[in-house]
Amino acid sequence: MGRLFVTRRLPIDVRAETAPELDVAVFGEDRAPTRAELIDGARGSQAILTLVSDPVDGALLDALPSVRHVAQVAVGYDNVDVAACRARGVLVTHTPDVLTDATADLTWALLLAVARRVREGEALLRSGRFGGWSPTMLLGVELAGRTLGLYGFGRIGRAVARRARGFGMRIVYCSRSRAPAALEAALEAEAVSFDALLSRSDVISLHAPLSEATRGRFGAAELAAMRPGAILVNTSRGPLVDEAALAAALARGHLFGAGLDVFEREPEVHPALLERDDVVLLPHLGSATEAARQRMARTALTDAVRVLLGEAPRHPIPELS
């Protein structure tokens, strides 16, 4: 009989949706377990269901020699040391294409909130300082006719581009690989260099995975190269953006604003960003719809059960597939 350890309570009944012959244990508190708690809970398990908040490295795997499968409840897996897993013969799976629309919707929620100064407007009203309509109050940015730049053009980036067409925006993108010509034509999207993305975009939205190549990609020099008055939105991974540099760019008035759902040292947020009215901050809500989170949990759980029962998983990460 195989054993599965789940590192966090999920929005499904894990035990009810698992094969009865398997032993399932779930970490009992709604927080990330400490390293010691994870090791203690997963001891003797052949599979663990992990979240982005669970670092999985060689030391953890050495402490849990029975683990043969890490089932990541996320699309990204930058918290997993893939090389360490490969060296130990540990399979890693993830949950692609189950949160695309949810994250694309939230990207637009952030973009619109920044462009139309929603945070400031609500604060004004709730504080009792709203004295009536004014022709100069909280003037924002119109999006029609502006250029949306997408850094990363995978499933989520393309879903954001589809929504942008409804707002009458031009679309440019920079990605590791070029999209098929038919898709470019359908979305009226133009592939450009990174430098062109910075200089041509009125809004830049980040949709790239975290890697050594993308870590800190939007630093002081890159932010300075963005168009004056541009907006930056990040719903991918926090470390793509140097938060201190972003705060400085906003402070000197170079950028109109920023919308962030993820953070460089999550859950910490740079204090200079917390103080700014031109920044909209959300606590990693990109996939936070009931349907999306349930799909994520079921996708990871299904692969874990398949592996424990001796079957091939459906969603191995690209590096190990």
Secondary structure, 3 states (H helix, E strand, C coil): CCEEEECCCCCCCCCCCCCCCCEEEECCCCCCCCHHHHHHHHCCCCEEEECCCCCECHHHHHHCCCCCEEEECCCCCCCECHHHHHHCCCEEECCCCCCHHHHHHHHHHHHHHHHCCHHHHHHHHHCCCCCCCCCCCCCCCCCCCCEEEEECCCHHHHHHHHHHHHCCCEEEEECCCCCCHHHHHHHCEEECCHHHHHHHCCEEEECCCCCCCCCCCECHHHHHHCCCCEEEEECCCHHHECHHHHHHHHHCCCEEEEEECCCCECCECCHHHHCCCCEEECCCCCCCCHHHHHHHHHHHHHHHHHHHCCCCCCCECHHHC
